[in-house]
Amino acid sequence: MTDTTERPLAAKGLTSYRCRSPYGWIMIGARDHEDAMREAARSTDAPDRAGLQVWDGERYVDAFQDGDGRAS
């Protein structure tokens, strides 16, 4: 069985993201990194940019690559 959190789940027209929370992954469909962070904030009090990952077509990779929070 494949873990659901290892697959893209976004609706057509959106990009799949996931954000680490104290309770596991928050699965998100969003237009861009900032939209994904807004969506994550709906599910957890303090979403962490370091925990945001985006589907690259094959796997989830870190959305923010450098320490200052800029998008990759």
HTML snippet that shows the backbone in 3Dmol.js (N, CA, C, O; Angstrom):
<script src="https://3Dmol.org/build/3Dmol-min.js"></script>
<div id="view" style="width:600px;height:400px;position:relative"></div>
<script>
const pdb = `
ATOM      1  N   MET A   1       0.842  -1.182   0.000  1.00  0.00           N
ATOM      2  CA  MET A   1       0.000   0.000   0.000  1.00  0.00           C
ATOM      3  C   MET A   1       0.893   1.253   0.000  1.00  0.00           C
ATOM      4  O   MET A   1       1.872   1.323   0.743  1.00  0.00           O
ATOM      5  N   THR A   2       0.554   2.212  -0.817  1.00  0.00           N
ATOM      6  CA  THR A   2       1.301   3.462  -0.898  1.00  0.00           C
ATOM      7  C   THR A   2       0.757   4.458   0.108  1.00  0.00           C
ATOM      8  O   THR A   2      -0.454   4.641   0.231  1.00  0.00           O
ATOM      9  N   ASP A   3       1.674   5.101   0.829  1.00  0.00           N
ATOM     10  CA  ASP A   3       1.284   6.136   1.782  1.00  0.00           C
ATOM     11  C   ASP A   3       0.716   7.328   1.016  1.00  0.00           C
ATOM     12  O   ASP A   3       1.364   7.853   0.111  1.00  0.00           O
ATOM     13  N   THR A   4      -0.477   7.751   1.372  1.00  0.00           N
ATOM     14  CA  THR A   4      -1.154   8.854   0.688  1.00  0.00           C
ATOM     15  C   THR A   4      -0.324  10.133   0.716  1.00  0.00           C
ATOM     16  O   THR A   4      -0.395  10.933  -0.217  1.00  0.00           O
ATOM     17  N   THR A   5       0.450  10.335   1.760  1.00  0.00           N
ATOM     18  CA  THR A   5       1.233  11.568   1.878  1.00  0.00           C
ATOM     19  C   THR A   5       2.456  11.579   0.966  1.00  0.00           C
ATOM     20  O   THR A   5       3.181  12.573   0.924  1.00  0.00           O
ATOM     21  N   GLU A   6       2.694  10.505   0.244  1.00  0.00           N
ATOM     22  CA  GLU A   6       3.822  10.441  -0.697  1.00  0.00           C
ATOM     23  C   GLU A   6       3.376  10.655  -2.138  1.00  0.00           C
ATOM     24  O   GLU A   6       4.172  10.507  -3.065  1.00  0.00           O
ATOM     25  N   ARG A   7       2.092  11.007  -2.330  1.00  0.00           N
ATOM     26  CA  ARG A   7       1.541  11.202  -3.673  1.00  0.00           C
ATOM     27  C   ARG A   7       0.987  12.614  -3.822  1.00  0.00           C
ATOM     28  O   ARG A   7       0.617  13.238  -2.827  1.00  0.00           O
ATOM     29  N   PRO A   8       0.924  13.131  -5.061  1.00  0.00           N
ATOM     30  CA  PRO A   8       0.276  14.432  -5.275  1.00  0.00           C
ATOM     31  C   PRO A   8      -1.233  14.288  -5.122  1.00  0.00           C
ATOM     32  O   PRO A   8      -1.818  13.324  -5.617  1.00  0.00           O
ATOM     33  N   LEU A   9      -1.868  15.243  -4.438  1.00  0.00           N
ATOM     34  CA  LEU A   9      -3.296  15.142  -4.171  1.00  0.00           C
ATOM     35  C   LEU A   9      -4.089  16.381  -4.575  1.00  0.00           C
ATOM     36  O   LEU A   9      -5.300  16.431  -4.360  1.00  0.00           O
ATOM     37  N   ALA A  10      -3.434  17.370  -5.151  1.00  0.00           N
ATOM     38  CA  ALA A  10      -4.114  18.625  -5.484  1.00  0.00           C
ATOM     39  C   ALA A  10      -5.118  18.443  -6.619  1.00  0.00           C
ATOM     40  O   ALA A  10      -4.945  17.599  -7.499  1.00  0.00           O
ATOM     41  N   ALA A  11      -6.155  19.244  -6.575  1.00  0.00           N
ATOM     42  CA  ALA A  11      -7.145  19.271  -7.651  1.00  0.00           C
ATOM     43  C   ALA A  11      -6.506  19.825  -8.923  1.00  0.00           C
ATOM     44  O   ALA A  11      -5.490  20.518  -8.871  1.00  0.00           O
ATOM     45  N   LYS A  12      -7.112  19.514 -10.052  1.00  0.00           N
ATOM     46  CA  LYS A  12      -6.615  19.995 -11.337  1.00  0.00           C
ATOM     47  C   LYS A  12      -6.472  21.515 -11.307  1.00  0.00           C
ATOM     48  O   LYS A  12      -7.363  22.224 -10.839  1.00  0.00           O
ATOM     49  N   GLY A  13      -5.340  22.004 -11.811  1.00  0.00           N
ATOM     50  CA  GLY A  13      -5.082  23.438 -11.851  1.00  0.00           C
ATOM     51  C   GLY A  13      -4.291  23.952 -10.664  1.00  0.00           C
ATOM     52  O   GLY A  13      -3.849  25.102 -10.667  1.00  0.00           O
ATOM     53  N   LEU A  14      -4.103  23.112  -9.639  1.00  0.00           N
ATOM     54  CA  LEU A  14      -3.329  23.499  -8.460  1.00  0.00           C
ATOM     55  C   LEU A  14      -2.092  22.617  -8.355  1.00  0.00           C
ATOM     56  O   LEU A  14      -2.040  21.532  -8.934  1.00  0.00           O
ATOM     57  N   THR A  15      -1.104  23.088  -7.617  1.00  0.00           N
ATOM     58  CA  THR A  15       0.117  22.328  -7.354  1.00  0.00           C
ATOM     59  C   THR A  15      -0.010  21.646  -6.000  1.00  0.00           C
ATOM     60  O   THR A  15      -0.557  22.219  -5.058  1.00  0.00           O
ATOM     61  N   SER A  16       0.497  20.420  -5.905  1.00  0.00           N
ATOM     62  CA  SER A  16       0.463  19.683  -4.643  1.00  0.00           C
ATOM     63  C   SER A  16       1.599  20.121  -3.727  1.00  0.00           C
ATOM     64  O   SER A  16       2.760  20.192  -4.129  1.00  0.00           O
ATOM     65  N   TYR A  17       1.234  20.407  -2.503  1.00  0.00           N
ATOM     66  CA  TYR A  17       2.178  20.744  -1.447  1.00  0.00           C
ATOM     67  C   TYR A  17       1.851  19.896  -0.232  1.00  0.00           C
ATOM     68  O   TYR A  17       0.755  19.347  -0.118  1.00  0.00           O
ATOM     69  N   ARG A  18       2.815  19.795   0.676  1.00  0.00           N
ATOM     70  CA  ARG A  18       2.553  19.246   1.998  1.00  0.00           C
ATOM     71  C   ARG A  18       3.394  20.036   2.986  1.00  0.00           C
ATOM     72  O   ARG A  18       4.488  20.500   2.664  1.00  0.00           O
ATOM     73  N   CYS A  19       2.862  20.181   4.200  1.00  0.00           N
ATOM     74  CA  CYS A  19       3.547  20.954   5.228  1.00  0.00           C
ATOM     75  C   CYS A  19       3.557  20.130   6.508  1.00  0.00           C
ATOM     76  O   CYS A  19       2.516  19.636   6.944  1.00  0.00           O
ATOM     77  N   ARG A  20       4.722  19.983   7.102  1.00  0.00           N
ATOM     78  CA  ARG A  20       4.863  19.212   8.333  1.00  0.00           C
ATOM     79  C   ARG A  20       4.180  19.955   9.469  1.00  0.00           C
ATOM     80  O   ARG A  20       4.345  21.165   9.626  1.00  0.00           O
ATOM     81  N   SER A  21       3.407  19.214  10.263  1.00  0.00           N
ATOM     82  CA  SER A  21       2.763  19.778  11.452  1.00  0.00           C
ATOM     83  C   SER A  21       3.067  18.856  12.628  1.00  0.00           C
ATOM     84  O   SER A  21       3.620  17.774  12.433  1.00  0.00           O
ATOM     85  N   PRO A  22       2.718  19.265  13.834  1.00  0.00           N
ATOM     86  CA  PRO A  22       2.964  18.397  14.981  1.00  0.00           C
ATOM     87  C   PRO A  22       2.228  17.051  14.885  1.00  0.00           C
ATOM     88  O   PRO A  22       2.587  16.097  15.576  1.00  0.00           O
ATOM     89  N   TYR A  23       1.220  16.977  14.044  1.00  0.00           N
ATOM     90  CA  TYR A  23       0.397  15.773  13.943  1.00  0.00           C
ATOM     91  C   TYR A  23       0.620  14.985  12.664  1.00  0.00           C
ATOM     92  O   TYR A  23      -0.061  13.986  12.432  1.00  0.00           O
ATOM     93  N   GLY A  24       1.547  15.406  11.840  1.00  0.00           N
ATOM     94  CA  GLY A  24       1.813  14.735  10.566  1.00  0.00           C
ATOM     95  C   GLY A  24       1.761  15.734   9.423  1.00  0.00           C
ATOM     96  O   GLY A  24       1.850  16.941   9.648  1.00  0.00           O
ATOM     97  N   TRP A  25       1.618  15.249   8.210  1.00  0.00           N
ATOM     98  CA  TRP A  25       1.601  16.104   7.029  1.00  0.00           C
ATOM     99  C   TRP A  25       0.235  16.730   6.813  1.00  0.00           C
ATOM    100  O   TRP A  25      -0.791  16.067   6.964  1.00  0.00           O
ATOM    101  N   ILE A  26       0.225  18.012   6.460  1.00  0.00           N
ATOM    102  CA  ILE A  26      -0.967  18.709   5.994  1.00  0.00           C
ATOM    103  C   ILE A  26      -0.858  18.709   4.469  1.00  0.00           C
ATOM    104  O   ILE A  26       0.089  19.266   3.914  1.00  0.00           O
ATOM    105  N   MET A  27      -1.813  18.092   3.799  1.00  0.00           N
ATOM    106  CA  MET A  27      -1.787  18.009   2.343  1.00  0.00           C
ATOM    107  C   MET A  27      -2.540  19.219   1.779  1.00  0.00           C
ATOM    108  O   MET A  27      -3.644  19.538   2.219  1.00  0.00           O
ATOM    109  N   ILE A  28      -1.924  19.884   0.802  1.00  0.00           N
ATOM    110  CA  ILE A  28      -2.415  21.175   0.326  1.00  0.00           C
ATOM    111  C   ILE A  28      -2.412  21.217  -1.201  1.00  0.00           C
ATOM    112  O   ILE A  28      -1.502  20.693  -1.844  1.00  0.00           O
ATOM    113  N   GLY A  29      -3.425  21.836  -1.765  1.00  0.00           N
ATOM    114  CA  GLY A  29      -3.437  22.205  -3.170  1.00  0.00           C
ATOM    115  C   GLY A  29      -3.391  23.725  -3.229  1.00  0.00           C
ATOM    116  O   GLY A  29      -4.242  24.390  -2.639  1.00  0.00           O
ATOM    117  N   ALA A  30      -2.404  24.286  -3.935  1.00  0.00           N
ATOM    118  CA  ALA A  30      -2.229  25.746  -3.927  1.00  0.00           C
ATOM    119  C   ALA A  30      -1.658  26.230  -5.255  1.00  0.00           C
ATOM    120  O   ALA A  30      -1.142  25.451  -6.056  1.00  0.00           O
ATOM    121  N   ARG A  31      -1.767  27.557  -5.464  1.00  0.00           N
ATOM    122  CA  ARG A  31      -1.251  28.169  -6.699  1.00  0.00           C
ATOM    123  C   ARG A  31       0.256  28.391  -6.650  1.00  0.00           C
ATOM    124  O   ARG A  31       0.930  28.295  -7.676  1.00  0.00           O
ATOM    125  N   ASP A  32       0.795  28.689  -5.454  1.00  0.00           N
ATOM    126  CA  ASP A  32       2.220  28.972  -5.302  1.00  0.00           C
ATOM    127  C   ASP A  32       2.617  28.755  -3.842  1.00  0.00           C
ATOM    128  O   ASP A  32       1.776  28.399  -3.016  1.00  0.00           O
ATOM    129  N   HIS A  33       3.891  28.966  -3.523  1.00  0.00           N
ATOM    130  CA  HIS A  33       4.395  28.714  -2.172  1.00  0.00           C
ATOM    131  C   HIS A  33       3.658  29.545  -1.115  1.00  0.00           C
ATOM    132  O   HIS A  33       3.308  29.031  -0.052  1.00  0.00           O
ATOM    133  N   GLU A  34       3.428  30.808  -1.404  1.00  0.00           N
ATOM    134  CA  GLU A  34       2.759  31.675  -0.419  1.00  0.00           C
ATOM    135  C   GLU A  34       1.309  31.239  -0.200  1.00  0.00           C
ATOM    136  O   GLU A  34       0.819  31.250   0.930  1.00  0.00           O
ATOM    137  N   ASP A  35       0.633  30.860  -1.263  1.00  0.00           N
ATOM    138  CA  ASP A  35      -0.728  30.347  -1.142  1.00  0.00           C
ATOM    139  C   ASP A  35      -0.732  29.072  -0.302  1.00  0.00           C
ATOM    140  O   ASP A  35      -1.632  28.870   0.512  1.00  0.00           O
ATOM    141  N   ALA A  36       0.266  28.215  -0.496  1.00  0.00           N
ATOM    142  CA  ALA A  36       0.374  26.985   0.293  1.00  0.00           C
ATOM    143  C   ALA A  36       0.563  27.299   1.775  1.00  0.00           C
ATOM    144  O   ALA A  36      -0.012  26.623   2.628  1.00  0.00           O
ATOM    145  N   MET A  37       1.356  28.308   2.086  1.00  0.00           N
ATOM    146  CA  MET A  37       1.554  28.683   3.492  1.00  0.00           C
ATOM    147  C   MET A  37       0.259  29.221   4.099  1.00  0.00           C
ATOM    148  O   MET A  37      -0.042  28.939   5.259  1.00  0.00           O
ATOM    149  N   ARG A  38      -0.512  29.995   3.326  1.00  0.00           N
ATOM    150  CA  ARG A  38      -1.807  30.476   3.832  1.00  0.00           C
ATOM    151  C   ARG A  38      -2.749  29.302   4.102  1.00  0.00           C
ATOM    152  O   ARG A  38      -3.455  29.283   5.110  1.00  0.00           O
ATOM    153  N   GLU A  39      -2.754  28.336   3.205  1.00  0.00           N
ATOM    154  CA  GLU A  39      -3.603  27.161   3.396  1.00  0.00           C
ATOM    155  C   GLU A  39      -3.152  26.348   4.609  1.00  0.00           C
ATOM    156  O   GLU A  39      -3.985  25.852   5.366  1.00  0.00           O
ATOM    157  N   ALA A  40      -1.853  26.209   4.794  1.00  0.00           N
ATOM    158  CA  ALA A  40      -1.338  25.468   5.958  1.00  0.00           C
ATOM    159  C   ALA A  40      -1.761  26.146   7.252  1.00  0.00           C
ATOM    160  O   ALA A  40      -2.054  25.476   8.242  1.00  0.00           O
ATOM    161  N   ALA A  41      -1.792  27.477   7.246  1.00  0.00           N
ATOM    162  CA  ALA A  41      -2.177  28.233   8.444  1.00  0.00           C
ATOM    163  C   ALA A  41      -3.641  27.993   8.822  1.00  0.00           C
ATOM    164  O   ALA A  41      -4.044  28.291   9.946  1.00  0.00           O
ATOM    165  N   ARG A  42      -4.417  27.474   7.920  1.00  0.00           N
ATOM    166  CA  ARG A  42      -5.809  27.136   8.235  1.00  0.00           C
ATOM    167  C   ARG A  42      -5.888  25.859   9.072  1.00  0.00           C
ATOM    168  O   ARG A  42      -6.891  25.610   9.740  1.00  0.00           O
ATOM    169  N   SER A  43      -4.816  25.046   9.032  1.00  0.00           N
ATOM    170  CA  SER A  43      -4.822  23.757   9.725  1.00  0.00           C
ATOM    171  C   SER A  43      -3.915  23.680  10.941  1.00  0.00           C
ATOM    172  O   SER A  43      -4.047  22.764  11.753  1.00  0.00           O
ATOM    173  N   THR A  44      -3.001  24.624  11.080  1.00  0.00           N
ATOM    174  CA  THR A  44      -2.094  24.625  12.220  1.00  0.00           C
ATOM    175  C   THR A  44      -1.789  26.067  12.613  1.00  0.00           C
ATOM    176  O   THR A  44      -1.784  26.963  11.769  1.00  0.00           O
ATOM    177  N   ASP A  45      -1.540  26.279  13.888  1.00  0.00           N
ATOM    178  CA  ASP A  45      -1.318  27.640  14.390  1.00  0.00           C
ATOM    179  C   ASP A  45      -0.033  28.279  13.884  1.00  0.00           C
ATOM    180  O   ASP A  45       0.019  29.493  13.687  1.00  0.00           O
ATOM    181  N   ALA A  46       0.998  27.478  13.673  1.00  0.00           N
ATOM    182  CA  ALA A  46       2.295  28.049  13.310  1.00  0.00           C
ATOM    183  C   ALA A  46       2.956  27.219  12.212  1.00  0.00           C
ATOM    184  O   ALA A  46       3.897  26.475  12.488  1.00  0.00           O
ATOM    185  N   PRO A  47       2.479  27.334  10.973  1.00  0.00           N
ATOM    186  CA  PRO A  47       3.128  26.574   9.902  1.00  0.00           C
ATOM    187  C   PRO A  47       4.570  27.045   9.711  1.00  0.00           C
ATOM    188  O   PRO A  47       4.853  28.241   9.765  1.00  0.00           O
ATOM    189  N   ASP A  48       5.464  26.105   9.491  1.00  0.00           N
ATOM    190  CA  ASP A  48       6.891  26.392   9.367  1.00  0.00           C
ATOM    191  C   ASP A  48       7.299  26.320   7.902  1.00  0.00           C
ATOM    192  O   ASP A  48       7.103  25.295   7.249  1.00  0.00           O
ATOM    193  N   ARG A  49       7.866  27.403   7.389  1.00  0.00           N
ATOM    194  CA  ARG A  49       8.316  27.432   5.999  1.00  0.00           C
ATOM    195  C   ARG A  49       9.327  26.330   5.711  1.00  0.00           C
ATOM    196  O   ARG A  49       9.385  25.813   4.595  1.00  0.00           O
ATOM    197  N   ALA A  50      10.120  25.973   6.709  1.00  0.00           N
ATOM    198  CA  ALA A  50      11.122  24.914   6.524  1.00  0.00           C
ATOM    199  C   ALA A  50      10.457  23.559   6.320  1.00  0.00           C
ATOM    200  O   ALA A  50      11.082  22.646   5.780  1.00  0.00           O
ATOM    201  N   GLY A  51       9.208  23.408   6.741  1.00  0.00           N
ATOM    202  CA  GLY A  51       8.498  22.149   6.602  1.00  0.00           C
ATOM    203  C   GLY A  51       7.641  22.051   5.358  1.00  0.00           C
ATOM    204  O   GLY A  51       6.971  21.038   5.156  1.00  0.00           O
ATOM    205  N   LEU A  52       7.642  23.086   4.510  1.00  0.00           N
ATOM    206  CA  LEU A  52       6.824  23.071   3.301  1.00  0.00           C
ATOM    207  C   LEU A  52       7.553  22.356   2.171  1.00  0.00           C
ATOM    208  O   LEU A  52       8.709  22.654   1.874  1.00  0.00           O
ATOM    209  N   GLN A  53       6.860  21.410   1.549  1.00  0.00           N
ATOM    210  CA  GLN A  53       7.405  20.698   0.398  1.00  0.00           C
ATOM    211  C   GLN A  53       6.425  20.782  -0.766  1.00  0.00           C
ATOM    212  O   GLN A  53       5.213  20.888  -0.579  1.00  0.00           O
ATOM    213  N   VAL A  54       6.984  20.731  -1.974  1.00  0.00           N
ATOM    214  CA  VAL A  54       6.192  20.830  -3.199  1.00  0.00           C
ATOM    215  C   VAL A  54       6.467  19.603  -4.067  1.00  0.00           C
ATOM    216  O   VAL A  54       7.588  19.097  -4.097  1.00  0.00           O
ATOM    217  N   TRP A  55       5.445  19.130  -4.769  1.00  0.00           N
ATOM    218  CA  TRP A  55       5.581  18.001  -5.679  1.00  0.00           C
ATOM    219  C   TRP A  55       6.303  18.463  -6.932  1.00  0.00           C
ATOM    220  O   TRP A  55       5.878  19.422  -7.577  1.00  0.00           O
ATOM    221  N   ASP A  56       7.401  17.781  -7.286  1.00  0.00           N
ATOM    222  CA  ASP A  56       8.180  18.196  -8.461  1.00  0.00           C
ATOM    223  C   ASP A  56       7.907  17.334  -9.693  1.00  0.00           C
ATOM    224  O   ASP A  56       8.628  17.428 -10.687  1.00  0.00           O
ATOM    225  N   GLY A  57       6.883  16.507  -9.635  1.00  0.00           N
ATOM    226  CA  GLY A  57       6.552  15.624 -10.743  1.00  0.00           C
ATOM    227  C   GLY A  57       6.926  14.177 -10.464  1.00  0.00           C
ATOM    228  O   GLY A  57       6.400  13.256 -11.089  1.00  0.00           O
ATOM    229  N   GLU A  58       7.851  13.985  -9.507  1.00  0.00           N
ATOM    230  CA  GLU A  58       8.269  12.637  -9.129  1.00  0.00           C
ATOM    231  C   GLU A  58       8.229  12.406  -7.630  1.00  0.00           C
ATOM    232  O   GLU A  58       7.984  11.291  -7.170  1.00  0.00           O
ATOM    233  N   ARG A  59       8.472  13.472  -6.867  1.00  0.00           N
ATOM    234  CA  ARG A  59       8.528  13.348  -5.407  1.00  0.00           C
ATOM    235  C   ARG A  59       8.358  14.727  -4.779  1.00  0.00           C
ATOM    236  O   ARG A  59       8.403  15.743  -5.473  1.00  0.00           O
ATOM    237  N   TYR A  60       8.164  14.754  -3.472  1.00  0.00           N
ATOM    238  CA  TYR A  60       8.098  16.028  -2.751  1.00  0.00           C
ATOM    239  C   TYR A  60       9.513  16.501  -2.433  1.00  0.00           C
ATOM    240  O   TYR A  60      10.355  15.726  -1.979  1.00  0.00           O
ATOM    241  N   VAL A  61       9.757  17.787  -2.679  1.00  0.00           N
ATOM    242  CA  VAL A  61      11.054  18.415  -2.382  1.00  0.00           C
ATOM    243  C   VAL A  61      10.792  19.688  -1.582  1.00  0.00           C
ATOM    244  O   VAL A  61       9.693  20.242  -1.624  1.00  0.00           O
ATOM    245  N   ASP A  62      11.805  20.145  -0.856  1.00  0.00           N
ATOM    246  CA  ASP A  62      11.660  21.374  -0.074  1.00  0.00           C
ATOM    247  C   ASP A  62      11.279  22.540  -0.977  1.00  0.00           C
ATOM    248  O   ASP A  62      11.874  22.741  -2.036  1.00  0.00           O
ATOM    249  N   ALA A  63      10.282  23.305  -0.545  1.00  0.00           N
ATOM    250  CA  ALA A  63       9.823  24.452  -1.335  1.00  0.00           C
ATOM    251  C   ALA A  63      10.769  25.638  -1.181  1.00  0.00           C
ATOM    252  O   ALA A  63      11.018  26.372  -2.138  1.00  0.00           O
ATOM    253  N   PHE A  64      11.290  25.820   0.022  1.00  0.00           N
ATOM    254  CA  PHE A  64      12.193  26.932   0.294  1.00  0.00           C
ATOM    255  C   PHE A  64      13.573  26.344   0.535  1.00  0.00           C
ATOM    256  O   PHE A  64      13.804  25.647   1.523  1.00  0.00           O
ATOM    257  N   GLN A  65      14.492  26.639  -0.390  1.00  0.00           N
ATOM    258  CA  GLN A  65      15.812  26.005  -0.362  1.00  0.00           C
ATOM    259  C   GLN A  65      16.833  26.699   0.523  1.00  0.00           C
ATOM    260  O   GLN A  65      17.754  26.056   1.025  1.00  0.00           O
ATOM    261  N   ASP A  66      16.682  28.006   0.720  1.00  0.00           N
ATOM    262  CA  ASP A  66      17.718  28.715   1.474  1.00  0.00           C
ATOM    263  C   ASP A  66      17.163  29.245   2.791  1.00  0.00           C
ATOM    264  O   ASP A  66      15.954  29.231   3.024  1.00  0.00           O
ATOM    265  N   GLY A  67      18.056  29.703   3.635  1.00  0.00           N
ATOM    266  CA  GLY A  67      17.703  30.098   4.982  1.00  0.00           C
ATOM    267  C   GLY A  67      16.871  31.366   5.098  1.00  0.00           C
ATOM    268  O   GLY A  67      16.284  31.602   6.154  1.00  0.00           O
ATOM    269  N   ASP A  68      16.794  32.191   4.059  1.00  0.00           N
ATOM    270  CA  ASP A  68      16.056  33.449   4.223  1.00  0.00           C
ATOM    271  C   ASP A  68      14.605  33.343   3.768  1.00  0.00           C
ATOM    272  O   ASP A  68      13.897  34.348   3.711  1.00  0.00           O
ATOM    273  N   GLY A  69      14.156  32.120   3.442  1.00  0.00           N
ATOM    274  CA  GLY A  69      12.737  31.922   3.147  1.00  0.00           C
ATOM    275  C   GLY A  69      12.313  32.240   1.722  1.00  0.00           C
ATOM    276  O   GLY A  69      11.123  32.211   1.407  1.00  0.00           O
ATOM    277  N   ARG A  70      13.279  32.543   0.857  1.00  0.00           N
ATOM    278  CA  ARG A  70      12.899  32.810  -0.538  1.00  0.00           C
ATOM    279  C   ARG A  70      12.567  31.511  -1.248  1.00  0.00           C
ATOM    280  O   ARG A  70      13.136  30.461  -0.947  1.00  0.00           O
ATOM    281  N   ALA A  71      11.653  31.592  -2.180  1.00  0.00           N
ATOM    282  CA  ALA A  71      11.259  30.408  -2.940  1.00  0.00           C
ATOM    283  C   ALA A  71      12.403  29.948  -3.824  1.00  0.00           C
ATOM    284  O   ALA A  71      13.200  30.747  -4.315  1.00  0.00           O
ATOM    285  N   SER A  72      12.462  28.645  -4.011  1.00  0.00           N
ATOM    286  CA  SER A  72      13.497  28.080  -4.877  1.00  0.00           C
ATOM    287  C   SER A  72      13.126  28.244  -6.333  1.00  0.00           C
ATOM    288  O   SER A  72      13.879  27.827  -7.213  1.00  0.00           O
TER     289      SER A  72
END
`;
const viewer = $3Dmol.createViewer("view");
viewer.addModel(pdb, "pdb");
viewer.setStyle({}, {cartoon: {color: "spectrum"}});
viewer.zoomTo();
viewer.render();
</script>
